[in-house]
Amino acid sequence: MAEPHTDKDEQLLTQVLAYISPLYCRMCGSCNGVCDKGVPVPDMLRFLTYADGCGEFALARERFLELPA
């Protein structure tokens, strides 16, 4: 972090972003709240927040298990 940001850094970050982009929701809305696999995106993000953001794994699991199969 003490070194200046270089063109090589930018190239590396661009490559990493291209690699991980399909793995993360950007909340763009193009899925209309449901991904092509039928997963309710807003619900899943809320459950993730319960588990990772709030440390409430049990609550996240409980809510996840309430989803229809």
mmCIF file as Biopython writes it, N, C-alpha, C and O atoms, coordinates in Angstrom:
data_model
#
loop_
_atom_site.group_PDB
_atom_site.id
_atom_site.type_symbol
_atom_site.label_atom_id
_atom_site.label_alt_id
_atom_site.label_comp_id
_atom_site.label_asym_id
_atom_site.label_entity_id
_atom_site.label_seq_id
_atom_site.pdbx_PDB_ins_code
_atom_site.Cartn_x
_atom_site.Cartn_y
_atom_site.Cartn_z
_atom_site.occupancy
_atom_site.B_iso_or_equiv
_atom_site.auth_seq_id
_atom_site.auth_asym_id
_atom_site.pdbx_PDB_model_num
ATOM 1   N N  . MET A ? 1  ? 0.812   -1.187  0.000   1.0 0.0 1  A 1 
ATOM 2   C CA . MET A ? 1  ? 0.000   0.000   0.000   1.0 0.0 1  A 1 
ATOM 3   C C  . MET A ? 1  ? 0.862   1.261   0.000   1.0 0.0 1  A 1 
ATOM 4   O O  . MET A ? 1  ? 0.363   2.351   -0.281  1.0 0.0 1  A 1 
ATOM 5   N N  . ALA A ? 2  ? 2.123   1.125   0.306   1.0 0.0 2  A 1 
ATOM 6   C CA . ALA A ? 2  ? 2.992   2.287   0.349   1.0 0.0 2  A 1 
ATOM 7   C C  . ALA A ? 2  ? 3.473   2.690   -1.042  1.0 0.0 2  A 1 
ATOM 8   O O  . ALA A ? 2  ? 3.968   3.801   -1.232  1.0 0.0 2  A 1 
ATOM 9   N N  . GLU A ? 3  ? 3.327   1.788   -2.012  1.0 0.0 3  A 1 
ATOM 10  C CA . GLU A ? 3  ? 3.785   2.062   -3.371  1.0 0.0 3  A 1 
ATOM 11  C C  . GLU A ? 3  ? 2.661   2.691   -4.193  1.0 0.0 3  A 1 
ATOM 12  O O  . GLU A ? 3  ? 1.486   2.443   -3.920  1.0 0.0 3  A 1 
ATOM 13  N N  . PRO A ? 4  ? 3.003   3.498   -5.191  1.0 0.0 4  A 1 
ATOM 14  C CA . PRO A ? 4  ? 1.973   4.096   -6.044  1.0 0.0 4  A 1 
ATOM 15  C C  . PRO A ? 4  ? 1.299   3.051   -6.930  1.0 0.0 4  A 1 
ATOM 16  O O  . PRO A ? 4  ? 1.887   2.021   -7.259  1.0 0.0 4  A 1 
ATOM 17  N N  . HIS A ? 5  ? 0.071   3.333   -7.303  1.0 0.0 5  A 1 
ATOM 18  C CA . HIS A ? 5  ? -0.731  2.473   -8.187  1.0 0.0 5  A 1 
ATOM 19  C C  . HIS A ? 5  ? -0.149  2.570   -9.597  1.0 0.0 5  A 1 
ATOM 20  O O  . HIS A ? 5  ? 0.010   3.665   -10.135 1.0 0.0 5  A 1 
ATOM 21  N N  . THR A ? 6  ? 0.167   1.416   -10.192 1.0 0.0 6  A 1 
ATOM 22  C CA . THR A ? 6  ? 0.807   1.401   -11.510 1.0 0.0 6  A 1 
ATOM 23  C C  . THR A ? 6  ? -0.137  0.857   -12.574 1.0 0.0 6  A 1 
ATOM 24  O O  . THR A ? 6  ? -1.209  0.339   -12.262 1.0 0.0 6  A 1 
ATOM 25  N N  . ASP A ? 7  ? 0.268   0.978   -13.821 1.0 0.0 7  A 1 
ATOM 26  C CA . ASP A ? 7  ? -0.497  0.405   -14.930 1.0 0.0 7  A 1 
ATOM 27  C C  . ASP A ? 7  ? -0.572  -1.119  -14.791 1.0 0.0 7  A 1 
ATOM 28  O O  . ASP A ? 7  ? -1.597  -1.723  -15.109 1.0 0.0 7  A 1 
ATOM 29  N N  . LYS A ? 8  ? 0.505   -1.733  -14.318 1.0 0.0 8  A 1 
ATOM 30  C CA . LYS A ? 8  ? 0.518   -3.186  -14.104 1.0 0.0 8  A 1 
ATOM 31  C C  . LYS A ? 8  ? -0.517  -3.566  -13.040 1.0 0.0 8  A 1 
ATOM 32  O O  . LYS A ? 8  ? -1.210  -4.573  -13.187 1.0 0.0 8  A 1 
ATOM 33  N N  . ASP A ? 9  ? -0.626  -2.771  -11.975 1.0 0.0 9  A 1 
ATOM 34  C CA . ASP A ? 9  ? -1.643  -3.003  -10.947 1.0 0.0 9  A 1 
ATOM 35  C C  . ASP A ? 9  ? -3.039  -2.932  -11.564 1.0 0.0 9  A 1 
ATOM 36  O O  . ASP A ? 9  ? -3.897  -3.770  -11.285 1.0 0.0 9  A 1 
ATOM 37  N N  . GLU A ? 10 ? -3.251  -1.923  -12.404 1.0 0.0 10 A 1 
ATOM 38  C CA . GLU A ? 10 ? -4.548  -1.734  -13.044 1.0 0.0 10 A 1 
ATOM 39  C C  . GLU A ? 10 ? -4.901  -2.920  -13.929 1.0 0.0 10 A 1 
ATOM 40  O O  . GLU A ? 10 ? -6.048  -3.367  -13.940 1.0 0.0 10 A 1 
ATOM 41  N N  . GLN A ? 11 ? -3.934  -3.427  -14.664 1.0 0.0 11 A 1 
ATOM 42  C CA . GLN A ? 11 ? -4.160  -4.590  -15.520 1.0 0.0 11 A 1 
ATOM 43  C C  . GLN A ? 11 ? -4.528  -5.814  -14.685 1.0 0.0 11 A 1 
ATOM 44  O O  . GLN A ? 11 ? -5.446  -6.557  -15.034 1.0 0.0 11 A 1 
ATOM 45  N N  . LEU A ? 12 ? -3.819  -6.016  -13.596 1.0 0.0 12 A 1 
ATOM 46  C CA . LEU A ? 12 ? -4.097  -7.150  -12.721 1.0 0.0 12 A 1 
ATOM 47  C C  . LEU A ? 12 ? -5.494  -7.033  -12.117 1.0 0.0 12 A 1 
ATOM 48  O O  . LEU A ? 12 ? -6.245  -8.008  -12.098 1.0 0.0 12 A 1 
ATOM 49  N N  . LEU A ? 13 ? -5.845  -5.848  -11.624 1.0 0.0 13 A 1 
ATOM 50  C CA . LEU A ? 13 ? -7.168  -5.645  -11.033 1.0 0.0 13 A 1 
ATOM 51  C C  . LEU A ? 13 ? -8.278  -5.844  -12.071 1.0 0.0 13 A 1 
ATOM 52  O O  . LEU A ? 13 ? -9.334  -6.391  -11.751 1.0 0.0 13 A 1 
ATOM 53  N N  . THR A ? 14 ? -8.047  -5.409  -13.291 1.0 0.0 14 A 1 
ATOM 54  C CA . THR A ? 14 ? -9.024  -5.594  -14.363 1.0 0.0 14 A 1 
ATOM 55  C C  . THR A ? 14 ? -9.226  -7.081  -14.651 1.0 0.0 14 A 1 
ATOM 56  O O  . THR A ? 14 ? -10.357 -7.520  -14.861 1.0 0.0 14 A 1 
ATOM 57  N N  . GLN A ? 15 ? -8.154  -7.852  -14.663 1.0 0.0 15 A 1 
ATOM 58  C CA . GLN A ? 15 ? -8.241  -9.298  -14.893 1.0 0.0 15 A 1 
ATOM 59  C C  . GLN A ? 15 ? -8.998  -9.988  -13.761 1.0 0.0 15 A 1 
ATOM 60  O O  . GLN A ? 15 ? -9.841  -10.850 -14.011 1.0 0.0 15 A 1 
ATOM 61  N N  . VAL A ? 16 ? -8.705  -9.615  -12.534 1.0 0.0 16 A 1 
ATOM 62  C CA . VAL A ? 16 ? -9.377  -10.221 -11.386 1.0 0.0 16 A 1 
ATOM 63  C C  . VAL A ? 16 ? -10.864 -9.874  -11.403 1.0 0.0 16 A 1 
ATOM 64  O O  . VAL A ? 16 ? -11.702 -10.734 -11.132 1.0 0.0 16 A 1 
ATOM 65  N N  . LEU A ? 17 ? -11.194 -8.636  -11.717 1.0 0.0 17 A 1 
ATOM 66  C CA . LEU A ? 17 ? -12.590 -8.228  -11.793 1.0 0.0 17 A 1 
ATOM 67  C C  . LEU A ? 17 ? -13.338 -9.023  -12.854 1.0 0.0 17 A 1 
ATOM 68  O O  . LEU A ? 17 ? -14.464 -9.462  -12.617 1.0 0.0 17 A 1 
ATOM 69  N N  . ALA A ? 18 ? -12.733 -9.214  -14.013 1.0 0.0 18 A 1 
ATOM 70  C CA . ALA A ? 18 ? -13.361 -9.998  -15.075 1.0 0.0 18 A 1 
ATOM 71  C C  . ALA A ? 18 ? -13.604 -11.436 -14.614 1.0 0.0 18 A 1 
ATOM 72  O O  . ALA A ? 18 ? -14.621 -12.038 -14.955 1.0 0.0 18 A 1 
ATOM 73  N N  . TYR A ? 19 ? -12.670 -11.978 -13.843 1.0 0.0 19 A 1 
ATOM 74  C CA . TYR A ? 19 ? -12.792 -13.352 -13.354 1.0 0.0 19 A 1 
ATOM 75  C C  . TYR A ? 19 ? -13.913 -13.487 -12.322 1.0 0.0 19 A 1 
ATOM 76  O O  . TYR A ? 19 ? -14.688 -14.442 -12.375 1.0 0.0 19 A 1 
ATOM 77  N N  . ILE A ? 20 ? -14.006 -12.539 -11.383 1.0 0.0 20 A 1 
ATOM 78  C CA . ILE A ? 20 ? -14.985 -12.685 -10.297 1.0 0.0 20 A 1 
ATOM 79  C C  . ILE A ? 20 ? -16.352 -12.081 -10.608 1.0 0.0 20 A 1 
ATOM 80  O O  . ILE A ? 20 ? -17.311 -12.345 -9.883  1.0 0.0 20 A 1 
ATOM 81  N N  . SER A ? 21 ? -16.464 -11.286 -11.656 1.0 0.0 21 A 1 
ATOM 82  C CA . SER A ? 21 ? -17.733 -10.612 -11.956 1.0 0.0 21 A 1 
ATOM 83  C C  . SER A ? 21 ? -18.932 -11.546 -12.013 1.0 0.0 21 A 1 
ATOM 84  O O  . SER A ? 21 ? -19.975 -11.204 -11.454 1.0 0.0 21 A 1 
ATOM 85  N N  . PRO A ? 22 ? -18.845 -12.698 -12.652 1.0 0.0 22 A 1 
ATOM 86  C CA . PRO A ? 22 ? -20.031 -13.557 -12.693 1.0 0.0 22 A 1 
ATOM 87  C C  . PRO A ? 22 ? -20.361 -14.234 -11.359 1.0 0.0 22 A 1 
ATOM 88  O O  . PRO A ? 22 ? -21.404 -14.876 -11.233 1.0 0.0 22 A 1 
ATOM 89  N N  . LEU A ? 23 ? -19.492 -14.096 -10.377 1.0 0.0 23 A 1 
ATOM 90  C CA . LEU A ? 23 ? -19.676 -14.778 -9.102  1.0 0.0 23 A 1 
ATOM 91  C C  . LEU A ? 23 ? -20.404 -13.939 -8.063  1.0 0.0 23 A 1 
ATOM 92  O O  . LEU A ? 23 ? -20.837 -14.469 -7.040  1.0 0.0 23 A 1 
ATOM 93  N N  . TYR A ? 24 ? -20.547 -12.631 -8.306  1.0 0.0 24 A 1 
ATOM 94  C CA . TYR A ? 24 ? -21.102 -11.729 -7.303  1.0 0.0 24 A 1 
ATOM 95  C C  . TYR A ? 24 ? -22.252 -10.911 -7.863  1.0 0.0 24 A 1 
ATOM 96  O O  . TYR A ? 24 ? -22.207 -10.444 -9.001  1.0 0.0 24 A 1 
ATOM 97  N N  . CYS A ? 25 ? -23.267 -10.747 -7.057  1.0 0.0 25 A 1 
ATOM 98  C CA . CYS A ? 25 ? -24.400 -9.915  -7.429  1.0 0.0 25 A 1 
ATOM 99  C C  . CYS A ? 25 ? -23.988 -8.451  -7.362  1.0 0.0 25 A 1 
ATOM 100 O O  . CYS A ? 25 ? -23.389 -8.007  -6.383  1.0 0.0 25 A 1 
ATOM 101 N N  . ARG A ? 26 ? -24.308 -7.724  -8.389  1.0 0.0 26 A 1 
ATOM 102 C CA . ARG A ? 26 ? -24.010 -6.291  -8.438  1.0 0.0 26 A 1 
ATOM 103 C C  . ARG A ? 26 ? -25.261 -5.451  -8.179  1.0 0.0 26 A 1 
ATOM 104 O O  . ARG A ? 26 ? -25.236 -4.223  -8.269  1.0 0.0 26 A 1 
ATOM 105 N N  . MET A ? 27 ? -26.352 -6.141  -7.857  1.0 0.0 27 A 1 
ATOM 106 C CA . MET A ? 27 ? -27.626 -5.470  -7.593  1.0 0.0 27 A 1 
ATOM 107 C C  . MET A ? 27 ? -28.043 -4.604  -8.785  1.0 0.0 27 A 1 
ATOM 108 O O  . MET A ? 27 ? -28.580 -3.510  -8.610  1.0 0.0 27 A 1 
ATOM 109 N N  . CYS A ? 28 ? -27.789 -5.106  -9.994  1.0 0.0 28 A 1 
ATOM 110 C CA . CYS A ? 28 ? -28.104 -4.347  -11.203 1.0 0.0 28 A 1 
ATOM 111 C C  . CYS A ? 28 ? -29.581 -4.435  -11.568 1.0 0.0 28 A 1 
ATOM 112 O O  . CYS A ? 28 ? -30.098 -3.577  -12.284 1.0 0.0 28 A 1 
ATOM 113 N N  . GLY A ? 29 ? -30.269 -5.483  -11.072 1.0 0.0 29 A 1 
ATOM 114 C CA . GLY A ? 29 ? -31.689 -5.633  -11.344 1.0 0.0 29 A 1 
ATOM 115 C C  . GLY A ? 29 ? -32.013 -6.367  -12.635 1.0 0.0 29 A 1 
ATOM 116 O O  . GLY A ? 29 ? -33.186 -6.595  -12.933 1.0 0.0 29 A 1 
ATOM 117 N N  . SER A ? 30 ? -31.006 -6.740  -13.400 1.0 0.0 30 A 1 
ATOM 118 C CA . SER A ? 30 ? -31.275 -7.395  -14.684 1.0 0.0 30 A 1 
ATOM 119 C C  . SER A ? 30 ? -31.939 -8.763  -14.523 1.0 0.0 30 A 1 
ATOM 120 O O  . SER A ? 30 ? -32.545 -9.270  -15.466 1.0 0.0 30 A 1 
ATOM 121 N N  . CYS A ? 31 ? -31.830 -9.357  -13.351 1.0 0.0 31 A 1 
ATOM 122 C CA . CYS A ? 31 ? -32.447 -10.664 -13.108 1.0 0.0 31 A 1 
ATOM 123 C C  . CYS A ? 31 ? -33.879 -10.523 -12.594 1.0 0.0 31 A 1 
ATOM 124 O O  . CYS A ? 31 ? -34.580 -11.518 -12.409 1.0 0.0 31 A 1 
ATOM 125 N N  . ASN A ? 32 ? -34.307 -9.282  -12.365 1.0 0.0 32 A 1 
ATOM 126 C CA . ASN A ? 32 ? -35.634 -9.019  -11.795 1.0 0.0 32 A 1 
ATOM 127 C C  . ASN A ? 32 ? -35.824 -9.702  -10.452 1.0 0.0 32 A 1 
ATOM 128 O O  . ASN A ? 32 ? -36.942 -10.074 -10.094 1.0 0.0 32 A 1 
ATOM 129 N N  . GLY A ? 33 ? -34.737 -9.870  -9.707  1.0 0.0 33 A 1 
ATOM 130 C CA . GLY A ? 33 ? -34.814 -10.430 -8.364  1.0 0.0 33 A 1 
ATOM 131 C C  . GLY A ? 33 ? -34.739 -11.939 -8.288  1.0 0.0 33 A 1 
ATOM 132 O O  . GLY A ? 33 ? -34.746 -12.506 -7.195  1.0 0.0 33 A 1 
ATOM 133 N N  . VAL A ? 34 ? -34.667 -12.612 -9.458  1.0 0.0 34 A 1 
ATOM 134 C CA . VAL A ? 34 ? -34.549 -14.068 -9.480  1.0 0.0 34 A 1 
ATOM 135 C C  . VAL A ? 34 ? -33.517 -14.423 -10.545 1.0 0.0 34 A 1 
ATOM 136 O O  . VAL A ? 34 ? -33.640 -14.018 -11.701 1.0 0.0 34 A 1 
ATOM 137 N N  . CYS A ? 35 ? -32.495 -15.187 -10.144 1.0 0.0 35 A 1 
ATOM 138 C CA . CYS A ? 35 ? -31.473 -15.566 -11.117 1.0 0.0 35 A 1 
ATOM 139 C C  . CYS A ? 35 ? -32.013 -16.639 -12.051 1.0 0.0 35 A 1 
ATOM 140 O O  . CYS A ? 35 ? -33.112 -17.158 -11.852 1.0 0.0 35 A 1 
ATOM 141 N N  . ASP A ? 36 ? -31.230 -16.963 -13.067 1.0 0.0 36 A 1 
ATOM 142 C CA . ASP A ? 36 ? -31.680 -17.947 -14.053 1.0 0.0 36 A 1 
ATOM 143 C C  . ASP A ? 36 ? -31.822 -19.354 -13.477 1.0 0.0 36 A 1 
ATOM 144 O O  . ASP A ? 36 ? -32.363 -20.238 -14.141 1.0 0.0 36 A 1 
ATOM 145 N N  . LYS A ? 37 ? -31.349 -19.571 -12.264 1.0 0.0 37 A 1 
ATOM 146 C CA . LYS A ? 37 ? -31.519 -20.863 -11.584 1.0 0.0 37 A 1 
ATOM 147 C C  . LYS A ? 37 ? -32.731 -20.851 -10.662 1.0 0.0 37 A 1 
ATOM 148 O O  . LYS A ? 37 ? -33.025 -21.856 -10.015 1.0 0.0 37 A 1 
ATOM 149 N N  . GLY A ? 38 ? -33.447 -19.707 -10.594 1.0 0.0 38 A 1 
ATOM 150 C CA . GLY A ? 38 ? -34.641 -19.609 -9.764  1.0 0.0 38 A 1 
ATOM 151 C C  . GLY A ? 38 ? -34.393 -19.171 -8.333  1.0 0.0 38 A 1 
ATOM 152 O O  . GLY A ? 38 ? -35.307 -19.187 -7.509  1.0 0.0 38 A 1 
ATOM 153 N N  . VAL A ? 39 ? -33.175 -18.783 -8.035  1.0 0.0 39 A 1 
ATOM 154 C CA . VAL A ? 39 ? -32.830 -18.373 -6.671  1.0 0.0 39 A 1 
ATOM 155 C C  . VAL A ? 39 ? -33.299 -16.937 -6.437  1.0 0.0 39 A 1 
ATOM 156 O O  . VAL A ? 39 ? -32.999 -16.057 -7.244  1.0 0.0 39 A 1 
ATOM 157 N N  . PRO A ? 40 ? -34.035 -16.680 -5.340  1.0 0.0 40 A 1 
ATOM 158 C CA . PRO A ? 40 ? -34.462 -15.312 -5.039  1.0 0.0 40 A 1 
ATOM 159 C C  . PRO A ? 40 ? -33.282 -14.482 -4.513  1.0 0.0 40 A 1 
ATOM 160 O O  . PRO A ? 40 ? -32.894 -14.602 -3.351  1.0 0.0 40 A 1 
ATOM 161 N N  . VAL A ? 41 ? -32.739 -13.666 -5.361  1.0 0.0 41 A 1 
ATOM 162 C CA . VAL A ? 41 ? -31.512 -12.928 -5.068  1.0 0.0 41 A 1 
ATOM 163 C C  . VAL A ? 41 ? -31.627 -12.057 -3.816  1.0 0.0 41 A 1 
ATOM 164 O O  . VAL A ? 41 ? -30.766 -12.154 -2.942  1.0 0.0 41 A 1 
ATOM 165 N N  . PRO A ? 42 ? -32.653 -11.211 -3.693  1.0 0.0 42 A 1 
ATOM 166 C CA . PRO A ? 42 ? -32.709 -10.372 -2.483  1.0 0.0 42 A 1 
ATOM 167 C C  . PRO A ? 42 ? -32.746 -11.183 -1.189  1.0 0.0 42 A 1 
ATOM 168 O O  . PRO A ? 42 ? -32.118 -10.803 -0.200  1.0 0.0 42 A 1 
ATOM 169 N N  . ASP A ? 43 ? -33.475 -12.291 -1.193  1.0 0.0 43 A 1 
ATOM 170 C CA . ASP A ? 43 ? -33.530 -13.139 0.002   1.0 0.0 43 A 1 
ATOM 171 C C  . ASP A ? 43 ? -32.151 -13.707 0.327   1.0 0.0 43 A 1 
ATOM 172 O O  . ASP A ? 43 ? -31.722 -13.687 1.480   1.0 0.0 43 A 1 
ATOM 173 N N  . MET A ? 44 ? -31.466 -14.208 -0.684  1.0 0.0 44 A 1 
ATOM 174 C CA . MET A ? 44 ? -30.153 -14.800 -0.449  1.0 0.0 44 A 1 
ATOM 175 C C  . MET A ? 44 ? -29.159 -13.768 0.066   1.0 0.0 44 A 1 
ATOM 176 O O  . MET A ? 44 ? -28.349 -14.068 0.943   1.0 0.0 44 A 1 
ATOM 177 N N  . LEU A ? 45 ? -29.216 -12.562 -0.471  1.0 0.0 45 A 1 
ATOM 178 C CA . LEU A ? 45 ? -28.314 -11.514 0.009   1.0 0.0 45 A 1 
ATOM 179 C C  . LEU A ? 45 ? -28.641 -11.135 1.446   1.0 0.0 45 A 1 
ATOM 180 O O  . LEU A ? 45 ? -27.741 -10.845 2.234   1.0 0.0 45 A 1 
ATOM 181 N N  . ARG A ? 46 ? -29.915 -11.134 1.786   1.0 0.0 46 A 1 
ATOM 182 C CA . ARG A ? 46 ? -30.306 -10.842 3.173   1.0 0.0 46 A 1 
ATOM 183 C C  . ARG A ? 46 ? -29.791 -11.934 4.106   1.0 0.0 46 A 1 
ATOM 184 O O  . ARG A ? 46 ? -29.279 -11.635 5.185   1.0 0.0 46 A 1 
ATOM 185 N N  . PHE A ? 47 ? -29.921 -13.192 3.703   1.0 0.0 47 A 1 
ATOM 186 C CA . PHE A ? 47 ? -29.438 -14.303 4.528   1.0 0.0 47 A 1 
ATOM 187 C C  . PHE A ? 47 ? -27.922 -14.216 4.699   1.0 0.0 47 A 1 
ATOM 188 O O  . PHE A ? 47 ? -27.396 -14.477 5.780   1.0 0.0 47 A 1 
ATOM 189 N N  . LEU A ? 48 ? -27.235 -13.852 3.636   1.0 0.0 48 A 1 
ATOM 190 C CA . LEU A ? 48 ? -25.785 -13.695 3.707   1.0 0.0 48 A 1 
ATOM 191 C C  . LEU A ? 48 ? -25.416 -12.592 4.692   1.0 0.0 48 A 1 
ATOM 192 O O  . LEU A ? 48 ? -24.454 -12.724 5.449   1.0 0.0 48 A 1 
ATOM 193 N N  . THR A ? 49 ? -26.174 -11.517 4.680   1.0 0.0 49 A 1 
ATOM 194 C CA . THR A ? 49 ? -25.928 -10.421 5.613   1.0 0.0 49 A 1 
ATOM 195 C C  . THR A ? 49 ? -26.157 -10.880 7.046   1.0 0.0 49 A 1 
ATOM 196 O O  . THR A ? 49 ? -25.389 -10.531 7.943   1.0 0.0 49 A 1 
ATOM 197 N N  . TYR A ? 50 ? -27.219 -11.667 7.265   1.0 0.0 50 A 1 
ATOM 198 C CA . TYR A ? 50 ? -27.447 -12.203 8.607   1.0 0.0 50 A 1 
ATOM 199 C C  . TYR A ? 50 ? -26.226 -12.990 9.081   1.0 0.0 50 A 1 
ATOM 200 O O  . TYR A ? 50 ? -25.749 -12.805 10.200  1.0 0.0 50 A 1 
ATOM 201 N N  . ALA A ? 51 ? -25.725 -13.879 8.203   1.0 0.0 51 A 1 
ATOM 202 C CA . ALA A ? 51 ? -24.635 -14.773 8.589   1.0 0.0 51 A 1 
ATOM 203 C C  . ALA A ? 51 ? -23.292 -14.037 8.682   1.0 0.0 51 A 1 
ATOM 204 O O  . ALA A ? 51 ? -22.635 -14.057 9.723   1.0 0.0 51 A 1 
ATOM 205 N N  . ASP A ? 52 ? -22.901 -13.397 7.596   1.0 0.0 52 A 1 
ATOM 206 C CA . ASP A ? 52 ? -21.569 -12.783 7.553   1.0 0.0 52 A 1 
ATOM 207 C C  . ASP A ? 52 ? -21.520 -11.411 8.206   1.0 0.0 52 A 1 
ATOM 208 O O  . ASP A ? 52 ? -20.575 -11.096 8.929   1.0 0.0 52 A 1 
ATOM 209 N N  . GLY A ? 53 ? -22.524 -10.603 7.957   1.0 0.0 53 A 1 
ATOM 210 C CA . GLY A ? 53 ? -22.501 -9.240  8.452   1.0 0.0 53 A 1 
ATOM 211 C C  . GLY A ? 53 ? -22.851 -9.117  9.917   1.0 0.0 53 A 1 
ATOM 212 O O  . GLY A ? 53 ? -22.283 -8.293  10.634  1.0 0.0 53 A 1 
ATOM 213 N N  . CYS A ? 54 ? -23.802 -9.951  10.370  1.0 0.0 54 A 1 
ATOM 214 C CA . CYS A ? 54 ? -24.301 -9.841  11.749  1.0 0.0 54 A 1 
ATOM 215 C C  . CYS A ? 54 ? -23.885 -10.996 12.639  1.0 0.0 54 A 1 
ATOM 216 O O  . CYS A ? 54 ? -24.131 -10.969 13.845  1.0 0.0 54 A 1 
ATOM 217 N N  . GLY A ? 55 ? -23.254 -12.017 12.056  1.0 0.0 55 A 1 
ATOM 218 C CA . GLY A ? 55 ? -22.846 -13.174 12.850  1.0 0.0 55 A 1 
ATOM 219 C C  . GLY A ? 55 ? -24.009 -14.034 13.303  1.0 0.0 55 A 1 
ATOM 220 O O  . GLY A ? 55 ? -23.877 -14.812 14.248  1.0 0.0 55 A 1 
ATOM 221 N N  . GLU A ? 56 ? -25.148 -13.902 12.637  1.0 0.0 56 A 1 
ATOM 222 C CA . GLU A ? 56 ? -26.362 -14.647 13.001  1.0 0.0 56 A 1 
ATOM 223 C C  . GLU A ? 56 ? -26.572 -15.820 12.044  1.0 0.0 56 A 1 
ATOM 224 O O  . GLU A ? 56 ? -27.546 -15.854 11.291  1.0 0.0 56 A 1 
ATOM 225 N N  . PHE A ? 57 ? -25.641 -16.785 12.082  1.0 0.0 57 A 1 
ATOM 226 C CA . PHE A ? 57 ? -25.713 -17.917 11.169  1.0 0.0 57 A 1 
ATOM 227 C C  . PHE A ? 57 ? -26.994 -18.714 11.361  1.0 0.0 57 A 1 
ATOM 228 O O  . PHE A ? 57 ? -27.610 -19.136 10.383  1.0 0.0 57 A 1 
ATOM 229 N N  . ALA A ? 58 ? -27.403 -18.924 12.605  1.0 0.0 58 A 1 
ATOM 230 C CA . ALA A ? 58 ? -28.613 -19.712 12.876  1.0 0.0 58 A 1 
ATOM 231 C C  . ALA A ? 58 ? -29.842 -19.041 12.248  1.0 0.0 58 A 1 
ATOM 232 O O  . ALA A ? 58 ? -30.686 -19.720 11.665  1.0 0.0 58 A 1 
ATOM 233 N N  . LEU A ? 59 ? -29.942 -17.729 12.364  1.0 0.0 59 A 1 
ATOM 234 C CA . LEU A ? 59 ? -31.060 -17.006 11.767  1.0 0.0 59 A 1 
ATOM 235 C C  . LEU A ? 59 ? -31.014 -17.117 10.248  1.0 0.0 59 A 1 
ATOM 236 O O  . LEU A ? 59 ? -32.048 -17.326 9.615   1.0 0.0 59 A 1 
ATOM 237 N N  . ALA A ? 60 ? -29.837 -16.982 9.659   1.0 0.0 60 A 1 
ATOM 238 C CA . ALA A ? 60 ? -29.690 -17.110 8.209   1.0 0.0 60 A 1 
ATOM 239 C C  . ALA A ? 60 ? -30.138 -18.491 7.747   1.0 0.0 60 A 1 
ATOM 240 O O  . ALA A ? 60 ? -30.866 -18.614 6.761   1.0 0.0 60 A 1 
ATOM 241 N N  . ARG A ? 61 ? -29.709 -19.515 8.448   1.0 0.0 61 A 1 
ATOM 242 C CA . ARG A ? 61 ? -30.089 -20.890 8.079   1.0 0.0 61 A 1 
ATOM 243 C C  . ARG A ? 61 ? -31.585 -21.098 8.242   1.0 0.0 61 A 1 
ATOM 244 O O  . ARG A ? 61 ? -32.219 -21.720 7.390   1.0 0.0 61 A 1 
ATOM 245 N N  . GLU A ? 62 ? -32.151 -20.592 9.311   1.0 0.0 62 A 1 
ATOM 246 C CA . GLU A ? 62 ? -33.584 -20.728 9.558   1.0 0.0 62 A 1 
ATOM 247 C C  . GLU A ? 62 ? -34.389 -20.098 8.419   1.0 0.0 62 A 1 
ATOM 248 O O  . GLU A ? 62 ? -35.320 -20.709 7.893   1.0 0.0 62 A 1 
ATOM 249 N N  . ARG A ? 63 ? -34.026 -18.891 8.052   1.0 0.0 63 A 1 
ATOM 250 C CA . ARG A ? 63 ? -34.745 -18.207 6.975   1.0 0.0 63 A 1 
ATOM 251 C C  . ARG A ? 63 ? -34.533 -18.906 5.633   1.0 0.0 63 A 1 
ATOM 252 O O  . ARG A ? 63 ? -35.461 -19.012 4.831   1.0 0.0 63 A 1 
ATOM 253 N N  . PHE A ? 64 ? -33.318 -19.379 5.393   1.0 0.0 64 A 1 
ATOM 254 C CA . PHE A ? 64 ? -33.032 -20.104 4.154   1.0 0.0 64 A 1 
ATOM 255 C C  . PHE A ? 64 ? -33.902 -21.358 4.048   1.0 0.0 64 A 1 
ATOM 256 O O  . PHE A ? 64 ? -34.436 -21.660 2.981   1.0 0.0 64 A 1 
ATOM 257 N N  . LEU A ? 65 ? -34.039 -22.074 5.144   1.0 0.0 65 A 1 
ATOM 258 C CA . LEU A ? 65 ? -34.822 -23.314 5.133   1.0 0.0 65 A 1 
ATOM 259 C C  . LEU A ? 65 ? -36.317 -23.051 4.965   1.0 0.0 65 A 1 
ATOM 260 O O  . LEU A ? 65 ? -37.073 -23.971 4.651   1.0 0.0 65 A 1 
ATOM 261 N N  . GLU A ? 66 ? -36.749 -21.819 5.169   1.0 0.0 66 A 1 
ATOM 262 C CA . GLU A ? 66 ? -38.166 -21.450 4.960   1.0 0.0 66 A 1 
ATOM 263 C C  . GLU A ? 66 ? -38.494 -21.237 3.487   1.0 0.0 66 A 1 
ATOM 264 O O  . GLU A ? 66 ? -39.667 -21.168 3.120   1.0 0.0 66 A 1 
ATOM 265 N N  . LEU A ? 67 ? -37.468 -21.132 2.638   1.0 0.0 67 A 1 
ATOM 266 C CA . LEU A ? 67 ? -37.711 -20.937 1.206   1.0 0.0 67 A 1 
ATOM 267 C C  . LEU A ? 67 ? -38.354 -22.185 0.610   1.0 0.0 67 A 1 
ATOM 268 O O  . LEU A ? 67 ? -38.044 -23.303 1.023   1.0 0.0 67 A 1 
ATOM 269 N N  . PRO A ? 68 ? -39.248 -21.997 -0.357  1.0 0.0 68 A 1 
ATOM 270 C CA . PRO A ? 68 ? -39.816 -23.170 -1.035  1.0 0.0 68 A 1 
ATOM 271 C C  . PRO A ? 68 ? -38.733 -23.920 -1.815  1.0 0.0 68 A 1 
ATOM 272 O O  . PRO A ? 68 ? -37.793 -23.315 -2.330  1.0 0.0 68 A 1 
ATOM 273 N N  . ALA A ? 69 ? -38.875 -25.214 -1.891  1.0 0.0 69 A 1 
ATOM 274 C CA . ALA A ? 69 ? -37.896 -26.041 -2.606  1.0 0.0 69 A 1 
ATOM 275 C C  . ALA A ? 69 ? -37.873 -25.648 -4.060  1.0 0.0 69 A 1 
ATOM 276 O O  . ALA A ? 69 ? -37.116 -26.221 -4.843  1.0 0.0 69 A 1 
#
